[in-house]
Amino acid sequence: MQVIDRNKAMAIPPLFRLGFRPFFLGAALLALFAIPLWLAAWHGLLSGWQPAGGWLAWHRHEMLFGFGLAVVAGFLLTAVQNWTGQPGLSGKPVAVLAGVWLAGRIAWLADAPLPLLIPLELAFPLLAAVAMGRQLWRVRQKRNYPIVGVLTLLAAVDAEVLAGLARGDDSLQRQGVWAGLWLVAAMITIIGGRVIPFFTRRGLRRPGDPLPMVRVDQALLGGTVLIAVLQAAGPGLSPHPALAALFAALGAGHVWRLARWFDRDVRTVPLLWSLHLAYAWLPVACFGLAGWHLGLFASPSPSLHALTVGGMGGLILAMMARVTLGHTGRDLAPPSGMALGFGLLHAGALARVGVAPLWPLTGLCVAAACWALAFGIFVWRYGPMLARARVDGHPG
């Protein structure tokens, strides 16, 4: 608030005053409708309508590069002003970036011609990476350069998915999507390692923070990025004992992290237990994939959905709920029903990971219903906050 022109900031429509506003709202709306739409397609109810590459290609791509990347961008473009002391992206640049994101979603769903779809889709992650990079470069904040690197890699694997789409190569699309999932896991490793212990200590009024274990944090990040690179290249998609060992090591590292951050009073604060529970799905996914690489499990799908539904979806919902309150000038207490939303999301993750492999129809329907209800509650309770000015009268 000390580095912006207040009059200019207050003249901007509230929805575009900071990056979290349009991207949190847009991503939540996409999440709300995309999973029921995918379930309807899975049941054959949408046979007369096909998005680019078919419904499976659309589902895999949009839940990662449409939904997940939008929230990552919204969070980073908001947080960067606190990290650097420089004004965050706002006004027309935010509106243009949000418009590019929306155009990409419409183009994919409408089966737009590839010469239109591909540049629209790639523009969003590239522009987000450039915007972040410029902010950090101005103050030479080297600590956060890896975030720009991960965003750039996400744009690269998105390009790989689009190359697979153009060639009709499903394997190439899977390589890009799997790699993208673990790049998001790398982002969770970076951001989660900063905010979860900080929010926990602050929320419970505990003195200090756990001392950072830099080498362990770097090893977790490096190992996760290595997995993403191997998957983008192809070998990471085939079972191999060495990859089992790597996944098991990563899982153990994430468990160790959670144990250091944990405080038993977390269970009484929804904005905290939702973060810890979401992060706990990360080692579940790692150990599950270690088992798959050793031949203990027939399919990697449950483990991947532990990452996507429980880990990525859970952390996104928890972070959006907390960040929105803080950046709209409200007390850090979730509105009525949001704790239920957190619980529903994790119940849905359990259904997708534990029930769907045994009873596919029941598991998928329960998981989809829980997911949609969770994000429906968020849109209902937080949508007005995101679209309106801060309650304390400040810009942002």
C-alpha positions in Angstrom: 0.0 0.0 0.0 3.0 2.3 0.4 4.2 1.8 -3.2 1.1 2.5 -5.3 -0.9 5.5 -6.4 -4.1 5.1 -4.3 -6.4 7.1 -6.6 -5.4 5.2 -9.7 -5.7 1.9 -7.8 -9.2 2.7 -6.5 -10.3 3.6 -10.0 -9.7 0.0 -11.2 -12.7 -2.3 -11.2 -12.3 -4.5 -8.1 -12.1 -7.7 -10.0 -8.9 -6.6 -11.7 -7.1 -4.9 -8.8 -4.9 -7.8 -8.1 -4.1 -11.1 -9.9 -5.8 -13.4 -7.3 -9.2 -12.0 -7.9 -10.0 -13.0 -11.5 -7.9 -16.2 -11.5 -9.3 -17.6 -8.2 -12.9 -16.9 -9.3 -12.3 -18.2 -12.9 -10.5 -21.3 -11.7 -13.2 -22.1 -9.1 -15.9 -21.8 -11.7 -14.0 -24.0 -14.1 -13.5 -26.6 -11.3 -17.2 -26.4 -10.4 -18.4 -27.3 -14.0 -15.5 -29.2 -15.5 -15.7 -32.4 -13.4 -19.5 -32.9 -13.8 -19.0 -32.2 -17.5 -16.2 -34.8 -17.7 -18.4 -37.3 -15.8 -21.2 -36.7 -18.2 -18.9 -37.3 -21.1 -17.5 -40.5 -19.5 -21.1 -41.8 -19.3 -21.5 -41.1 -23.0 -24.0 -38.3 -22.5 -22.1 -35.8 -24.7 -21.4 -38.0 -27.7 -22.4 -35.3 -30.2 -20.0 -32.8 -28.7 -16.2 -33.2 -28.8 -13.6 -30.7 -27.6 -10.1 -30.6 -29.1 -8.6 -34.1 -29.0 -11.6 -35.6 -27.3 -12.9 -35.5 -23.8 -10.1 -37.4 -22.1 -7.5 -35.0 -23.7 -9.6 -32.0 -22.6 -10.0 -33.4 -19.0 -6.3 -34.1 -18.5 -5.2 -30.8 -19.9 -7.8 -28.4 -18.4 -7.6 -29.6 -14.9 -3.9 -29.0 -14.9 -3.2 -26.1 -17.3 -6.6 -24.5 -17.1 -7.6 -24.9 -13.4 -4.3 -25.5 -11.6 -2.1 -23.0 -13.5 -4.7 -20.2 -13.1 -4.5 -20.5 -9.3 -0.7 -20.7 -9.4 -0.6 -17.5 -11.5 -3.1 -15.7 -9.4 -1.3 -16.5 -6.2 2.2 -15.6 -7.5 1.1 -12.4 -9.2 -0.4 -11.3 -5.9 2.3 -12.5 -3.5 5.2 -11.0 -5.6 4.4 -7.5 -4.4 4.9 -8.6 -0.8 8.1 -10.4 -1.7 9.6 -7.5 -3.7 8.0 -4.4 -2.3 7.0 -3.4 -5.8 3.4 -2.9 -7.1 1.8 -6.1 -8.3 0.2 -6.5 -11.6 -3.2 -4.8 -11.7 -5.8 -3.1 -14.0 -5.5 -3.7 -17.7 -2.6 -6.1 -17.6 -4.5 -8.4 -15.2 -7.7 -8.0 -17.4 -5.7 -8.9 -20.6 -4.0 -11.9 -18.9 -7.4 -13.1 -17.6 -8.9 -12.7 -21.1 -6.1 -14.8 -22.6 -6.7 -17.5 -20.0 -10.4 -17.5 -20.7 -9.9 -17.5 -24.5 -7.7 -20.6 -24.2 -10.4 -22.4 -22.2 -13.1 -21.6 -24.7 -10.9 -22.4 -27.7 -10.1 -25.9 -26.3 -13.7 -26.7 -25.4 -15.1 -25.4 -28.7 -12.5 -27.5 -30.7 -11.1 -24.3 -32.3 -8.7 -24.8 -35.2 -5.2 -25.6 -34.0 -3.5 -22.5 -35.5 -5.8 -20.5 -33.2 -5.9 -22.8 -30.2 -2.1 -23.4 -29.8 -1.0 -19.7 -29.6 -3.9 -18.9 -27.3 -3.1 -21.7 -25.0 0.6 -21.1 -24.8 0.3 -17.4 -24.4 -1.0 -17.6 -20.8 1.8 -19.6 -19.1 4.4 -17.6 -21.0 2.9 -14.2 -20.2 2.6 -15.3 -16.5 6.3 -16.3 -16.4 7.4 -13.1 -18.0 5.3 -11.0 -15.6 6.8 -12.8 -12.6 10.3 -12.7 -14.0 10.1 -8.9 -14.6 8.9 -8.3 -11.0 11.7 -10.4 -9.5 14.4 -9.0 -11.9 13.7 -5.4 -10.9 14.9 -6.1 -7.4 17.3 -9.0 -8.3 15.5 -11.3 -5.9 17.4 -14.5 -6.7 15.6 -16.5 -4.0 12.5 -16.7 -6.1 14.1 -17.2 -9.5 13.3 -21.0 -9.3 9.6 -20.1 -9.3 10.0 -18.5 -12.7 12.0 -21.5 -13.8 9.1 -23.8 -12.9 6.6 -21.6 -14.7 8.7 -21.7 -17.8 9.0 -25.5 -17.6 5.2 -25.6 -17.3 4.9 -23.6 -20.5 7.3 -26.1 -22.1 5.4 -29.2 -21.1 2.1 -27.5 -22.2 3.8 -27.1 -25.6 4.6 -30.8 -25.5 0.9 -31.6 -24.9 -0.1 -29.3 -27.7 2.4 -31.0 -30.0 0.9 -34.3 -29.1 -2.6 -32.9 -29.8 -1.5 -31.6 -33.2 0.1 -35.0 -34.1 -2.7 -37.1 -32.7 -0.1 -38.7 -30.4 -1.7 -39.6 -27.1 1.6 -40.8 -25.5 3.2 -37.4 -26.1 0.2 -35.7 -24.5 0.4 -38.0 -21.5 4.2 -37.2 -21.2 3.4 -33.5 -21.0 0.5 -33.8 -18.6 2.4 -36.1 -16.2 5.4 -33.8 -16.3 3.1 -30.8 -15.6 1.6 -32.6 -12.6 5.0 -33.0 -11.0 6.0 -29.4 -11.9 2.9 -28.3 -9.9 4.1 -30.7 -7.2 7.4 -28.8 -7.3 5.5 -25.5 -6.9 3.6 -27.0 -3.9 7.0 -28.0 -2.5 8.3 -24.5 -2.8 5.2 -22.5 -1.7 3.9 -25.1 0.8 7.3 -25.1 2.5 7.0 -21.4 3.1 3.4 -20.8 3.9 2.2 -23.9 5.8 4.7 -23.5 8.7 4.3 -19.7 8.7 0.5 -19.8 8.6 0.5 -22.5 11.3 2.6 -20.6 13.8 0.8 -17.4 13.1 -2.6 -18.9 13.3 -1.9 -20.7 16.6 0.2 -17.7 17.9 3.2 -19.9 18.4 6.6 -18.2 18.7 9.0 -18.5 15.8 9.0 -21.0 12.9 10.7 -24.3 12.4 14.3 -23.7 11.2 14.4 -24.3 7.5 16.3 -27.4 6.4 17.7 -25.9 3.2 19.4 -29.0 1.8 16.3 -31.2 2.4 14.1 -28.6 0.7 16.5 -28.4 -2.2 16.6 -32.2 -2.5 12.8 -32.4 -2.6 12.6 -29.7 -5.2 15.4 -31.2 -7.3 14.0 -34.7 -7.1 10.5 -33.5 -8.1 11.8 -31.6 -11.1 13.9 -34.6 -12.1 10.8 -36.7 -12.2 9.0 -34.1 -14.3 11.9 -34.1 -16.8 12.0 -37.9 -17.0 8.3 -38.0 -17.6 8.4 -35.2 -20.3 11.2 -37.2 -22.0 9.2 -40.5 -21.8 11.1 -42.9 -19.5 9.3 -41.7 -16.4 6.1 -43.2 -17.7 7.4 -46.8 -17.5 7.9 -48.7 -14.3 11.5 -48.8 -13.1 13.0 -49.7 -9.7 15.2 -46.6 -9.6 12.1 -44.4 -10.0 10.5 -46.3 -7.2 13.4 -45.5 -4.9 13.2 -41.8 -5.9 9.4 -41.6 -5.2 9.9 -43.4 -1.9 12.6 -40.9 -0.9 10.4 -38.0 -1.8 7.5 -39.4 0.1 9.7 -39.8 3.2 10.9 -36.2 2.8 7.4 -34.8 2.7 6.3 -36.9 5.7 9.3 -35.5 7.6 8.4 -32.0 6.6 4.8 -32.4 7.8 5.9 -33.9 11.1 8.1 -30.8 11.7 5.2 -28.4 10.9 2.5 -30.2 12.8 0.9 -28.9 16.0 -2.0 -30.8 17.5 -4.1 -27.7 17.8 -4.2 -27.5 14.0 -7.2 -29.7 14.0 -9.3 -26.9 15.6 -8.6 -24.3 12.8 -10.2 -25.1 9.4 -7.8 -22.8 7.5 -4.9 -24.8 9.0 -6.0 -28.4 9.0 -7.1 -28.0 5.4 -3.5 -27.0 4.4 -1.9 -29.9 6.4 -4.3 -32.5 5.1 -3.9 -31.3 1.5 -0.1 -31.5 1.8 -0.4 -35.0 3.3 -1.7 -36.3 -0.1 1.7 -35.5 -1.6 3.5 -38.4 0.2 0.5 -40.6 -0.4 0.9 -40.0 -4.1 4.7 -40.6 -3.9 4.5 -43.8 -2.0 1.7 -45.1 -4.3 3.8 -44.4 -7.4 6.8 -46.1 -5.8 4.6 -49.1 -5.4 3.4 -48.9 -9.0 7.0 -48.7 -10.2 7.8 -51.9 -8.2 4.8 -53.7 -9.7 2.7 -53.7 -6.5 -0.2 -51.8 -8.1 -1.7 -52.4 -11.5 -2.4 -48.8 -12.3 -0.8 -45.4 -11.5 -4.2 -43.7 -11.7 -5.2 -43.8 -8.0 -1.8 -42.3 -7.0 -2.0 -39.6 -9.7 -5.4 -38.7 -8.4 -4.1 -38.5 -4.9 -1.8 -35.8 -6.1 -4.4 -34.0 -8.3 -7.6 -34.2 -6.3 -6.3 -34.4 -2.7 -3.0 -32.6 -3.0 -3.4 -30.0 -5.8 -7.2 -29.5 -5.4 -7.0 -29.5 -1.6 -4.2 -27.1 -1.3 -5.7 -24.8 -4.0 -9.0 -24.6 -2.1 -7.3 -24.0 1.2 -5.0 -21.4 -0.2 -7.7 -19.5 -2.1 -9.9 -19.5 1.0 -7.1 -18.0 3.2 -5.5 -15.6 0.6 -8.9 -14.2 -0.4 -9.7 -13.3 3.2 -6.4 -11.7 3.9 -6.2 -9.7 0.6 -9.8 -8.4 0.9 -9.3 -7.0 4.4 -11.2 -9.6 6.3 -10.5 -11.5 9.5 -8.9 -14.9 8.9 -12.0 -16.9 9.7 -13.7 -18.8 6.9 -17.3 -18.0 6.2 -20.1 -20.4 7.1 -19.9 -23.7 5.2 -16.3 -23.5 4.1 -15.1 -26.0 6.6 -17.7 -28.4 5.1 -16.3 -27.6 1.7 -12.8 -28.6 2.8 -14.1 -31.8 4.2 -16.1 -32.6 1.1 -13.1 -32.2 -1.1 -11.0 -34.6 0.9 -13.9 -37.1 1.1 -14.0 -36.9 -2.7 -10.3 -37.6 -2.9 -10.8 -40.7 -0.7 -13.6 -41.8 -3.0 -11.5 -41.3 -6.2 -8.4 -42.9 -4.8 -9.9 -45.7 -2.6 -13.3 -46.5 -3.9 -13.2 -45.8 -7.7 -10.6 -48.6 -8.3 -13.0 -51.1 -6.8 -16.3 -49.7 -7.8 -15.7 -47.2 -10.6 -19.2 -45.9 -11.1 -19.9 -45.3 -7.4 -16.4 -43.9 -6.7 -16.4 -41.5 -9.6 -19.9 -40.2 -8.9 -19.2 -39.6 -5.2 -15.8 -38.0 -6.0 -17.4 -35.7 -8.7 -20.3 -34.7 -6.4 -17.9 -33.9 -3.5 -15.6 -31.9 -5.7 -18.4 -29.9 -7.3 -20.0 -29.2 -3.9 -16.7 -28.1 -2.4 -16.0 -25.6 -5.2 -19.7 -24.6 -5.3 -19.4 -23.5 -1.7 -16.3 -21.5 -2.5 -17.9 -19.7 -5.4 -21.0 -19.0 -3.3 -19.2 -17.7 -0.2 -16.1 -16.1 -1.8 -17.3 -15.0 -5.2 -18.7 -11.7 -3.9 -15.5 -11.1 -2.0 -13.4 -11.5 -5.1 -15.7 -9.3 -7.2 -16.0 -6.4 -4.7 -13.7 -3.9 -3.2 -11.8 -4.6 0.1 -14.0 -4.2 3.2 -11.3 -2.0 4.9 -11.3 0.6 2.1 -7.8 0.0 0.9 -6.7 -0.8 -2.7 -6.0 -4.3 -3.7 
